[in-house]
Amino acid sequence: MTIATLLQSLYDTDLAGQIRESLIAFPCIESVHVLAITLVVGTIAIVDLRLLGLASRERPVSRVAGDVLPLTWGAFVVAALSGFLMFMSNAPAYSHNRYFCAKLVLLGLAGINMAVFQLWVARDQSRWDTMLPTPRAVRISAACSLSLWILVIATGRWIGFTMLAGN
């Protein structure tokens, strides 16, 4: 099965057709997606700003992260599911949209940044948990994270504009 066949199969599902044909399904799904991604990026920003020493300076990093990251993961699941529903409603067109492709790449880079942080940078977090400023590698990872998530939002917004224009 080719990718084009898989994309067409998604497009041809009853659920995708119902989303396309309904006057309210797509806007409702999109609203849930926007709210979920807002929660994802907002909670990530809280942690990243603490890592950068710009917010919650009096609280240990572990406490800040422990308080908000469960919300981040729950919201991420909702954002991913709602994003997939929007995607399947017009999968062939989305797959050719340069902003959609850029968003997927940026999401992948944000995931890699998070993995690098968790596997290498945060290994000795107990040493710098309350330190100000945090180590340089921590601040670089946080700055990359914030930048990548801002770009995810920006490319996500452009998807809708370019899909309407047929780009």
C-alpha positions as CSV (number, residue, x, y, z in Angstrom):
1,M,0.0,0.0,0.0
2,T,1.4,3.4,-1.0
3,I,1.2,6.5,1.1
4,A,-1.2,8.0,-1.4
5,T,-3.5,5.0,-1.1
6,L,-3.3,5.2,2.7
7,L,-4.2,8.9,2.7
8,Q,-7.1,8.3,0.3
9,S,-8.3,5.5,2.5
10,L,-8.4,7.8,5.5
11,Y,-10.2,10.4,3.4
12,D,-12.7,7.8,2.3
13,T,-13.7,6.7,5.8
14,D,-17.2,7.4,7.0
15,L,-15.9,9.4,9.9
16,A,-13.8,11.7,7.6
17,G,-16.9,12.2,5.4
18,Q,-19.0,13.1,8.4
19,I,-16.5,15.6,9.5
20,R,-16.3,17.2,6.0
21,E,-20.0,17.2,5.4
22,S,-21.1,18.5,8.8
23,L,-21.5,22.3,9.3
24,I,-20.2,22.1,12.9
25,A,-18.0,19.0,13.2
26,F,-14.8,20.5,11.8
27,P,-15.1,23.9,13.6
28,C,-15.8,22.0,16.9
29,I,-12.9,19.7,16.5
30,E,-10.7,22.6,15.5
31,S,-11.8,24.5,18.7
32,V,-10.9,21.5,20.9
33,H,-7.5,21.3,19.1
34,V,-6.8,25.0,19.6
35,L,-7.7,24.8,23.3
36,A,-5.6,21.6,23.8
37,I,-2.6,23.0,22.1
38,T,-2.9,26.2,24.1
39,L,-2.7,24.1,27.3
40,V,0.2,22.1,25.9
41,V,2.2,25.1,25.0
42,G,1.2,27.1,28.1
43,T,2.3,24.4,30.5
44,I,5.5,23.7,28.5
45,A,6.2,27.5,28.7
46,I,5.8,27.5,32.5
47,V,8.5,24.8,32.8
48,D,10.7,26.4,30.1
49,L,10.5,29.8,31.7
50,R,11.5,28.3,35.0
51,L,14.4,26.5,33.4
52,L,15.5,29.9,31.9
53,G,15.2,31.5,35.3
54,L,12.5,33.9,34.1
55,A,9.6,32.7,36.2
56,S,8.9,30.7,39.4
57,R,12.5,31.3,40.5
58,E,11.7,30.4,44.1
59,R,10.4,26.9,43.2
60,P,12.5,23.9,42.4
61,V,12.3,22.8,38.7
62,S,11.1,19.4,39.8
63,R,8.1,20.9,41.6
64,V,7.2,23.2,38.7
65,A,7.5,20.3,36.2
66,G,5.7,17.9,38.5
67,D,2.7,20.3,38.9
68,V,2.1,21.0,35.2
69,L,3.5,18.1,33.1
70,P,0.5,15.8,33.8
71,L,-1.7,18.5,32.3
72,T,0.7,18.8,29.4
73,W,0.5,15.1,28.5
74,G,-3.3,14.9,28.9
75,A,-3.7,18.0,26.6
76,F,-1.2,16.6,24.1
77,V,-3.3,13.4,23.7
78,V,-6.4,15.6,23.1
79,A,-4.5,17.8,20.6
80,A,-3.1,14.8,18.8
81,L,-6.5,13.1,18.5
82,S,-8.3,16.2,17.4
83,G,-5.5,17.0,15.0
84,F,-5.7,13.5,13.5
85,L,-9.5,13.9,13.0
86,M,-9.0,17.2,11.2
87,F,-6.2,15.6,9.1
88,M,-8.3,12.6,8.0
89,S,-11.1,14.9,6.8
90,N,-8.8,15.9,3.9
91,A,-5.6,13.8,4.3
92,P,-4.4,14.0,0.6
93,A,-4.5,17.8,0.6
94,Y,-3.0,18.2,4.0
95,S,-0.1,15.9,3.1
96,H,0.8,18.3,0.3
97,N,0.5,21.4,2.4
98,R,4.0,22.8,3.1
99,Y,2.9,24.3,6.5
100,F,1.4,21.0,7.6
101,C,4.6,19.2,6.7
102,A,6.7,21.9,8.5
103,K,4.5,21.5,11.5
104,L,5.1,17.8,11.6
105,V,8.9,18.3,11.3
106,L,8.8,20.9,14.1
107,L,6.8,18.6,16.3
108,G,9.4,15.9,15.7
109,L,12.2,18.3,16.6
110,A,10.3,19.4,19.8
111,G,10.1,15.7,20.7
112,I,13.8,15.1,20.0
113,N,14.6,18.2,22.1
114,M,12.5,16.8,24.9
115,A,14.2,13.4,24.6
116,V,17.7,14.9,24.7
117,F,16.7,16.9,27.7
118,Q,15.3,13.9,29.6
119,L,18.0,11.5,28.6
120,W,21.1,13.7,29.0
121,V,20.5,17.2,30.2
122,A,18.2,16.4,33.1
123,R,20.3,13.4,34.4
124,D,21.8,15.5,37.2
125,Q,18.7,17.6,37.8
126,S,19.0,17.0,41.6
127,R,22.2,19.0,41.4
128,W,20.7,22.1,39.7
129,D,17.0,21.7,40.7
130,T,17.1,25.0,42.7
131,M,20.1,26.6,41.1
132,L,19.9,30.0,39.5
133,P,20.9,30.3,36.8
134,T,20.4,26.7,35.7
135,P,23.3,25.2,33.7
136,R,23.8,26.4,30.1
137,A,22.6,23.2,28.5
138,V,19.4,23.4,30.4
139,R,18.8,27.0,29.3
140,I,19.6,26.1,25.7
141,S,17.1,23.2,25.8
142,A,14.4,25.4,27.3
143,A,15.0,28.2,24.6
144,C,14.9,25.6,21.9
145,S,11.7,24.2,23.3
146,L,10.0,27.6,23.5
147,S,11.1,28.5,20.0
148,L,10.0,25.2,18.5
149,W,6.5,25.3,20.1
150,I,6.0,28.9,18.9
151,L,6.9,27.8,15.4
152,V,4.5,24.8,15.8
153,I,1.7,27.3,16.6
154,A,2.6,29.6,13.7
155,T,2.8,26.9,11.1
156,G,-0.5,25.4,12.5
157,R,-2.2,28.7,11.9
158,W,-0.9,29.0,8.4
159,I,-2.2,25.5,7.5
160,G,-5.8,26.8,7.7
161,F,-5.1,29.9,5.6
162,T,-3.3,28.0,2.9
163,M,-5.8,25.2,2.8
164,L,-8.5,27.7,2.0
165,A,-6.3,29.2,-0.7
166,G,-5.5,25.7,-2.1
167,N,-1.8,25.9,-1.4
